[in-house]
Amino acid sequence: MTRPAPIRIGLACHLAVIRHSAVILSGAWRAFAPGGVEGPAVAFLRRQAAKSLLFALLFSAPATVAAQQPGPSSPVVLDRAVAVVNRHVILASDLDDEIRLSILDPNSAGRGELTQQQALEQLISRALIEQQIRQEDMQAIEPSQQEVNARLDELRKQLPVCVRQNCATDAGWNAFLKSHELTIERVEAYLRYRLEILSFIEQRFRQGIQISQEQIETYYNGTLLPQYAPGQPIPPLDQVAPRIQEILLEQQVNMLFDNWLNNLRQQGDVEVLDPELAPKPAPALAPALETPAAGSGAGKGGL
Protein backbone atom coordinates (compact mmCIF):
# COMPACT_ATOMS: atom_id res chain seq x y z
CA MET A 1 0.00 0.00 0.00
CA THR A 2 1.41 3.36 -0.99
CA ARG A 3 1.99 5.96 1.69
CA PRO A 4 -0.45 8.89 1.37
CA ALA A 5 1.13 12.27 0.77
CA PRO A 6 1.03 14.63 3.72
CA ILE A 7 -1.95 16.97 3.71
CA ARG A 8 -1.07 20.64 3.12
CA ILE A 9 -3.39 23.03 4.90
CA GLY A 10 -3.73 26.58 3.55
CA LEU A 11 -2.53 29.40 5.77
CA ALA A 12 -5.99 30.89 6.31
CA CYS A 13 -7.49 27.54 7.32
CA HIS A 14 -4.43 26.78 9.42
CA LEU A 15 -4.70 30.00 11.42
CA ALA A 16 -8.41 29.41 11.96
CA VAL A 17 -7.71 25.97 13.40
CA ILE A 18 -4.99 27.36 15.66
CA ARG A 19 -7.28 30.10 16.97
CA HIS A 20 -9.88 27.52 17.90
CA SER A 21 -7.36 25.25 19.61
CA ALA A 22 -5.91 28.24 21.47
CA VAL A 23 -9.21 28.67 23.30
CA ILE A 24 -8.98 25.14 24.66
CA LEU A 25 -5.36 25.57 25.69
CA SER A 26 -5.98 28.95 27.29
CA GLY A 27 -8.62 27.67 29.69
CA ALA A 28 -6.70 24.52 30.51
CA TRP A 29 -3.40 26.19 31.33
CA ARG A 30 -4.91 28.99 33.42
CA ALA A 31 -5.82 26.26 35.92
CA PHE A 32 -2.10 25.53 36.34
CA ALA A 33 -1.03 29.18 36.62
CA PRO A 34 -1.75 30.50 40.13
CA GLY A 35 -3.07 34.03 40.03
CA GLY A 36 -2.88 34.02 36.24
CA VAL A 37 0.95 34.05 36.29
CA GLU A 38 2.54 31.46 34.04
CA GLY A 39 5.87 30.20 35.36
CA PRO A 40 8.68 28.67 33.25
CA ALA A 41 7.55 25.09 33.91
CA VAL A 42 3.97 25.86 32.92
CA ALA A 43 5.16 27.69 29.79
CA PHE A 44 7.25 24.68 28.79
CA LEU A 45 4.38 22.25 29.34
CA ARG A 46 2.00 24.53 27.45
CA ARG A 47 4.31 24.55 24.42
CA GLN A 48 4.66 20.76 24.49
CA ALA A 49 0.88 20.30 24.67
CA ALA A 50 0.42 22.85 21.91
CA LYS A 51 2.83 20.94 19.69
CA SER A 52 0.97 17.67 20.28
CA LEU A 53 -2.36 19.29 19.47
CA LEU A 54 -1.05 21.13 16.44
CA PHE A 55 0.57 17.95 15.14
CA ALA A 56 -2.78 16.17 15.28
CA LEU A 57 -4.53 19.07 13.56
CA LEU A 58 -1.94 19.56 10.84
CA PHE A 59 -1.98 15.93 9.78
CA SER A 60 -5.68 15.16 10.23
CA ALA A 61 -8.07 14.63 7.33
CA PRO A 62 -9.71 17.72 5.75
CA ALA A 63 -13.09 16.76 7.19
CA THR A 64 -11.64 16.82 10.70
CA VAL A 65 -10.11 20.23 10.10
CA ALA A 66 -13.38 21.62 8.79
CA ALA A 67 -15.16 20.40 11.90
CA GLN A 68 -12.80 22.51 14.03
CA GLN A 69 -13.84 25.91 12.66
CA PRO A 70 -14.05 28.66 15.30
CA GLY A 71 -17.28 30.11 16.62
CA PRO A 72 -18.40 33.72 16.32
CA SER A 73 -16.01 34.90 19.04
CA SER A 74 -12.41 35.92 18.26
CA PRO A 75 -10.18 34.35 20.94
CA VAL A 76 -6.57 35.40 21.45
CA VAL A 77 -4.00 33.19 19.71
CA LEU A 78 -1.62 31.70 22.26
CA ASP A 79 0.72 30.14 19.71
CA ARG A 80 0.88 29.03 16.10
CA ALA A 81 2.82 26.57 13.98
CA VAL A 82 5.29 28.16 11.57
CA ALA A 83 6.96 25.05 10.12
CA VAL A 84 6.87 21.26 10.11
CA VAL A 85 10.04 19.17 9.82
CA ASN A 86 9.35 15.48 9.19
CA ARG A 87 6.13 15.77 11.22
CA HIS A 88 7.89 17.77 13.97
CA VAL A 89 6.07 21.07 14.60
CA ILE A 90 7.98 24.33 15.13
CA LEU A 91 5.97 27.01 16.93
CA ALA A 92 6.21 30.79 16.81
CA SER A 93 7.16 30.68 20.49
CA ASP A 94 10.13 28.48 19.54
CA LEU A 95 11.37 31.28 17.27
CA ASP A 96 11.14 33.79 20.10
CA ASP A 97 12.94 31.36 22.38
CA GLU A 98 15.74 30.83 19.84
CA ILE A 99 16.23 34.57 19.40
CA ARG A 100 16.48 35.12 23.16
CA LEU A 101 18.95 32.22 23.52
CA SER A 102 21.19 33.58 20.73
CA ILE A 103 22.65 35.98 23.32
CA LEU A 104 24.48 32.92 24.70
CA ASP A 105 26.17 32.10 21.40
CA PRO A 106 29.87 33.07 21.69
CA ASN A 107 30.03 33.40 17.88
CA SER A 108 27.21 35.96 17.71
CA ALA A 109 29.28 38.99 18.73
CA GLY A 110 28.99 41.74 16.12
CA ARG A 111 26.35 39.92 14.07
CA GLY A 112 23.37 41.72 15.55
CA GLU A 113 20.16 40.13 16.78
CA LEU A 114 19.03 36.92 15.13
CA THR A 115 16.17 37.48 12.68
CA GLN A 116 13.08 35.26 12.68
CA GLN A 117 14.13 33.74 9.36
CA GLN A 118 17.57 32.89 10.73
CA ALA A 119 16.04 31.50 13.91
CA LEU A 120 13.72 29.29 11.86
CA GLU A 121 16.61 28.02 9.73
CA GLN A 122 18.51 27.09 12.88
CA LEU A 123 15.49 25.33 14.37
CA ILE A 124 14.91 23.39 11.14
CA SER A 125 18.54 22.28 11.12
CA ARG A 126 18.36 21.41 14.80
CA ALA A 127 15.25 19.29 14.30
CA LEU A 128 16.90 17.38 11.44
CA ILE A 129 20.07 16.78 13.46
CA GLU A 130 18.21 15.66 16.56
CA GLN A 131 16.02 13.31 14.52
CA GLN A 132 19.13 11.75 12.98
CA ILE A 133 20.78 11.35 16.39
CA ARG A 134 17.68 9.59 17.74
CA GLN A 135 17.45 7.45 14.62
CA GLU A 136 21.05 6.30 15.06
CA ASP A 137 20.42 5.79 18.80
CA MET A 138 23.60 7.63 19.78
CA GLN A 139 22.89 7.73 23.51
CA ALA A 140 26.59 7.82 24.38
CA ILE A 141 26.86 11.44 23.21
CA GLU A 142 24.33 12.73 25.77
CA PRO A 143 26.27 15.02 28.14
CA SER A 144 26.22 14.50 31.89
CA GLN A 145 24.92 17.09 34.32
CA GLN A 146 28.52 17.66 35.42
CA GLU A 147 29.49 18.59 31.84
CA VAL A 148 26.52 20.94 31.58
CA ASN A 149 27.43 22.56 34.91
CA ALA A 150 31.04 23.03 33.79
CA ARG A 151 29.89 24.63 30.54
CA LEU A 152 27.49 26.90 32.40
CA ASP A 153 30.26 28.01 34.77
CA GLU A 154 32.51 28.75 31.78
CA LEU A 155 29.75 30.74 30.10
CA ARG A 156 29.09 32.86 33.18
CA LYS A 157 32.78 33.72 33.55
CA GLN A 158 33.89 34.09 29.91
CA LEU A 159 30.98 35.11 27.66
CA PRO A 160 31.63 38.84 26.98
CA VAL A 161 28.03 39.94 27.45
CA CYS A 162 27.96 37.98 30.70
CA VAL A 163 31.23 39.43 31.92
CA ARG A 164 29.84 42.94 31.42
CA GLN A 165 26.86 42.07 33.62
CA ASN A 166 28.97 40.34 36.27
CA CYS A 167 27.31 36.95 35.75
CA ALA A 168 29.98 35.24 37.86
CA THR A 169 27.98 36.40 40.89
CA ASP A 170 24.53 34.99 41.62
CA ALA A 171 23.02 38.47 41.70
CA GLY A 172 24.55 39.38 38.33
CA TRP A 173 23.53 36.06 36.79
CA ASN A 174 19.93 36.36 37.97
CA ALA A 175 19.78 39.91 36.64
CA PHE A 176 21.16 38.74 33.29
CA LEU A 177 18.55 35.97 33.03
CA LYS A 178 15.75 38.37 33.91
CA SER A 179 16.87 41.06 31.47
CA HIS A 180 16.91 38.55 28.60
CA GLU A 181 13.72 36.73 29.65
CA LEU A 182 15.54 33.44 30.22
CA THR A 183 15.36 30.75 32.88
CA ILE A 184 18.17 28.59 34.22
CA GLU A 185 16.29 25.49 33.04
CA ARG A 186 16.13 26.80 29.46
CA VAL A 187 19.80 27.84 29.48
CA GLU A 188 20.85 24.38 30.70
CA ALA A 189 18.75 22.72 27.97
CA TYR A 190 20.44 24.97 25.39
CA LEU A 191 23.93 24.09 26.66
CA ARG A 192 23.04 20.41 26.78
CA TYR A 193 22.04 20.55 23.10
CA ARG A 194 25.27 22.29 22.07
CA LEU A 195 27.38 19.73 23.93
CA GLU A 196 25.40 16.92 22.34
CA ILE A 197 25.99 18.32 18.85
CA LEU A 198 29.72 18.74 19.48
CA SER A 199 29.96 15.10 20.61
CA PHE A 200 27.97 14.01 17.57
CA ILE A 201 30.29 15.91 15.21
CA GLU A 202 33.32 14.45 16.98
CA GLN A 203 32.10 10.88 16.59
CA ARG A 204 30.50 11.16 13.17
CA PHE A 205 32.90 13.39 11.22
CA ARG A 206 36.15 14.08 13.05
CA GLN A 207 37.40 10.56 13.65
CA GLY A 208 39.40 9.09 10.81
CA ILE A 209 40.41 12.41 9.21
CA GLN A 210 44.15 12.56 8.59
CA ILE A 211 46.08 15.79 7.93
CA SER A 212 49.33 15.25 6.06
CA GLN A 213 52.59 17.08 6.62
CA GLU A 214 52.33 18.34 3.05
CA GLN A 215 48.96 19.99 3.81
CA ILE A 216 50.42 21.66 6.90
CA GLU A 217 53.41 23.02 4.94
CA THR A 218 51.13 24.27 2.15
CA TYR A 219 48.99 26.19 4.66
CA TYR A 220 52.09 27.57 6.39
CA ASN A 221 53.71 28.83 3.17
CA GLY A 222 50.60 29.84 1.26
CA THR A 223 48.26 31.18 3.99
CA LEU A 224 50.22 32.05 7.12
CA LEU A 225 53.49 33.53 5.88
CA PRO A 226 51.90 36.08 3.48
CA GLN A 227 50.12 37.67 6.46
CA TYR A 228 53.40 38.82 8.01
CA ALA A 229 54.90 42.14 6.95
CA PRO A 230 58.60 42.30 6.01
CA GLY A 231 60.75 42.40 9.12
CA GLN A 232 58.11 40.88 11.39
CA PRO A 233 59.25 37.83 13.36
CA ILE A 234 57.81 34.68 11.79
CA PRO A 235 57.15 31.62 13.98
CA PRO A 236 58.92 28.50 12.79
CA LEU A 237 56.86 25.74 11.19
CA ASP A 238 57.44 23.20 13.95
CA GLN A 239 56.08 25.68 16.51
CA VAL A 240 52.77 26.34 14.75
CA ALA A 241 52.29 22.96 13.03
CA PRO A 242 49.93 21.57 15.74
CA ARG A 243 47.66 24.62 15.47
CA ILE A 244 47.70 24.50 11.65
CA GLN A 245 46.76 20.82 11.84
CA GLU A 246 43.79 21.69 14.07
CA ILE A 247 42.65 24.45 11.69
CA LEU A 248 42.78 22.13 8.68
CA LEU A 249 41.01 19.41 10.62
CA GLU A 250 38.19 21.78 11.57
CA GLN A 251 37.86 22.93 7.97
CA GLN A 252 37.35 19.35 6.79
CA VAL A 253 34.94 18.57 9.64
CA ASN A 254 32.87 21.67 8.85
CA MET A 255 32.76 20.77 5.16
CA LEU A 256 31.61 17.21 5.89
CA PHE A 257 29.04 18.42 8.39
CA ASP A 258 27.63 21.07 6.03
CA ASN A 259 27.30 18.56 3.18
CA TRP A 260 25.63 16.05 5.48
CA LEU A 261 23.17 18.65 6.78
CA ASN A 262 22.31 19.85 3.27
CA ASN A 263 21.57 16.26 2.27
CA LEU A 264 19.29 15.88 5.27
CA ARG A 265 17.35 18.96 4.23
CA GLN A 266 16.99 17.77 0.65
CA GLN A 267 15.81 14.32 1.70
CA GLY A 268 13.54 15.47 4.53
CA ASP A 269 10.01 16.81 4.43
CA VAL A 270 10.37 20.45 5.46
CA GLU A 271 7.39 22.78 5.08
CA VAL A 272 7.30 26.43 6.14
CA LEU A 273 3.69 27.36 6.93
CA ASP A 274 4.21 31.09 7.38
CA PRO A 275 4.86 32.72 3.97
CA GLU A 276 6.72 35.60 5.63
CA LEU A 277 9.32 33.10 6.88
CA ALA A 278 9.65 31.18 3.64
CA PRO A 279 13.32 30.72 2.74
CA LYS A 280 14.79 32.83 -0.02
CA PRO A 281 16.99 31.25 -2.70
CA ALA A 282 20.24 30.83 -0.75
CA PRO A 283 22.39 28.05 0.74
CA ALA A 284 20.91 26.43 3.86
CA LEU A 285 22.02 28.11 7.07
CA ALA A 286 23.62 25.64 9.46
CA PRO A 287 22.88 26.05 13.17
CA ALA A 288 25.19 28.29 15.13
CA LEU A 289 27.64 25.77 16.47
CA GLU A 290 30.96 25.96 18.21
CA THR A 291 33.67 23.71 16.89
CA PRO A 292 36.11 22.40 19.50
CA ALA A 293 38.67 24.99 18.45
CA ALA A 294 36.23 27.89 18.00
CA GLY A 295 37.28 31.03 19.79
CA SER A 296 40.65 29.58 20.76
CA GLY A 297 42.64 31.13 17.92
CA ALA A 298 44.01 34.63 17.80
CA GLY A 299 46.46 36.54 15.70
CA LYS A 300 47.71 35.68 12.22
CA GLY A 301 45.62 33.12 10.36
CA GLY A 302 43.65 32.19 13.48
CA LEU A 303 46.82 31.01 15.21
N, C-alpha and C positions, 0 to 999 in steps of 0.2 A: 504494500500500500504506500503510495507516495505521500510525502509529508506536506501538509497544506502550507501555503505561503503565509507568513505573518500578516495579520490584518492591519492596514494603515488607517488610522483615524484622522480625519481632517482637523485642523487646528481649532476651528470654531466649535465643532462637536466635542473635541477633547477638553477645551476649557469649560464647556457647559457641564461635562461629567465631573470635572475636578471641583467646580463650584458646588455641585450637589454633594459630593463626598466630603467636602470641607465642612459642611453643616454637621454631618455625623461626627466627624473627628473633633470639631470644636466643642460640642456638648460632652463628648466622652472624656476629653482630656482636662476640661475644667474641673471635673470631679477629682482629678489627681493633683491639681494645683491649688494649694491652700491659699485662700484670700485672693484668688485670681492670678497669683504670681507663679510663673512657670520656671522651675529650676532647671539646671543643666541636665539632670537625669531624665526629667519629664520631657524636655525638648528632644533629647536623643531618642527616647521611646516613641514620641510622637512621630518623628521622622521615619523610624523603622516601620511603624504601623502604616504610615502614609504610603511608604514604598510598597508594602504588601498589598494594600488596597488598590493603588494605582496600577500595579502589575496585573492584578486580576481584571481591572477595567480595560487596560490597554489591549489585552490579548483575549478579551471575551468576544463572543459573536456579535454582529451588528444589532441583532434583535435585543440582546441584553443591554447594550449601550443605549439603545433608543428608550428602553424602559426606565433608564436612570435620568431622564430629563428633569431639570429643576422645576420647582413650583413657581408661583407668581412672585415670591419674595426674591431679593437679591442678597444672599449671604456673602460675608467676607471670605475671600479665598485665603486659606491658611498656607497652602503650598501648591506647587504645580510641577508636573514632569516636564523637563526640557530636552531630555534625550533618553534613548534606550540602547544599551550595549549588550547584545546577545541576551536579551530578556532581563537585563539588569537596569533598573530605572534610576536615572539621575534627576534629582529635584532641584528647583531653584534655590532652595535653602542650602543645598550642597555647594552651589556656586558661591554663595555668600560666605560659607564656611571656608572654602578654599582660598578666597581672596583675603580673609582675615588671617589665615594661617601662613600666607605667603610672607608675612613679616618675619617669620622664623627661618626663612630660606637664606643661608649665608651667601648664596650666589645672586640674590636679588638687589644688592646694593647698587644704586644708580640706574636701575631699570624702571623705576616708577611703579605705581600700583598695578597689580595684575588686572587686566580687563576681564569682562565676563566671558568673552570668546576664548581668551587664553586659559582661563580657569576651567572652562568646559573641555578644552583640548586635553588639559592635564588630567581631568577626571576620567575622560574616555580612555586615555592611555593607562591610567591607574587601574581601571576596571578590567581592561584586557590583560594586563600583567598579573593582577591578582587571580583572575580566572585561570590563567595558564599555570600559575603556581599551585593552585588547588587541584587542577587537573593532573599535574605531575606529582601531587602528594608530597611536596617538598617540605615536610614538617620540621626537618632539621635546621632550616634557616630561620625559624621563628626565634626572635631575640628573647633573652631572659629579662626579668624585671630589673636585675642588677645592671644589665647592659643599657636598658632604657634610663635608669637612674643616673648612670655615668654620663650618658649623652645629654641628659637634662642639665646636669651640673656643669658640663662643658658649655652648653648653650648659654646658661645664665651668666657665666663668667667671661665668655669670649665673643658672643654675638655683639657686634658694634652697637646696634640699637638697644640691646639689653644693658650693655656697659654704661651707656649714657643715662639710663634710668636706674642704675644701681641695682640690677636684678640679683646680684649676689646676696643681698639681704632679703629677708622674708618680706619686709615692708615694701621694698622696691619691686620685688617680683610680683607681689599681689597687686600693686598699683599698675604695673605693666600689663598684667592679665586683664584687669578691669578696663584700662584705657583702650585695649584692642578687642574687647568683648570676647575674651577667651576664657576657658576653664582649664585647670590642671589636667583633668581627665582627657580633654580634647587634645591638649598639647602632647601628652604621653602617647595617645593613639597615633598622632602624626609622626612622632619620633620612632615609634615602633614600626610603622610602615616604612620609613626611610631606611632603617636598619635592615629590615627584611629584604628590601629591594637591593641594597648593597650586597648582602649575603647571596642573593639570587644571582646577581651579576658575577660575583666572584666564582660561584660554582659553575654557572652555565657558560660563561664566556671567557673568563680570565685564565682558567687552568688550561694548560697545554699550549699557550702562546709562547713562542720562542723569539727573542730578539737577538739578532746576530751582531757580532762585533763590527761587521761591515756596515750595518744599519746605524749603529752608534757613531761610527767615524763619519759617515755621510751627514748625519744630523749636526755633528760637531763642526765640520768644515763648511757645510752649506747653509746652516741655519744659525748656529751660535756665534761663530767667529765674525761674520759680517756685521753683527750688532755692536761690536767694540770699535771705538774710534782709534785712530793711530796714536800710539803712545800709551794707551790704556793697558793695565796689566791683564793678561789673558790667563784664565785658569787652565792648567794642563788637562789633557784628555783623561788621564787615569783618575783625576780628582772628581770630575763631573760625570764620568761614565755611568755610575749607578743612577744618578738623577735623570740622565738622558734615557737610559733604559726604561725607567718608570714612565717617562713622558710618552715614549713610543708605545709602550705597553698599553697605556690608557687610551691612546689614539686608536689602536686596533680594537680594544674592548668597546669603545664608544661606537666605532663603525659597525661592529658586529651587532651590538645592541640596537642601534638605530635601524639597521636592515631587518632585524628580527621583529621589531615593533611595527615597522611599516607593513611587513607581511601579515602580522596579526590583524592590523586594521583592514587590509584588503580582503582577508579571508573572513573576517567577522561580519556580523550584522549590526551595523551602527546606524542609527536613525536619529537625527536632530529634529525635535518636534517644534521648536521655536524658530521661525524663519529669521528672526533678528540675530540668532546665534549660529546660523548655518555657516559652515566653513567656506572661506573664499579659496579660489584656486591657489594653493601654496603647499609646500611640503608639510607633512604632519609634524606637529610640535610635540616633542618628547617631554615627559614630565620633568620638572625641575629636580634633578638628582645630583647628589654629591658623589664624585668618584673618590676612591680611597685617597688619592693624592690631591684632591681639590682644595684650593686655598693654602696648600703647603709650599707652593713655589713663589719665589720673588726674584726680582732682578732680571737679568738678561735671559730671554728665551724661556721664562718660567722657572729658571734655576734658582 
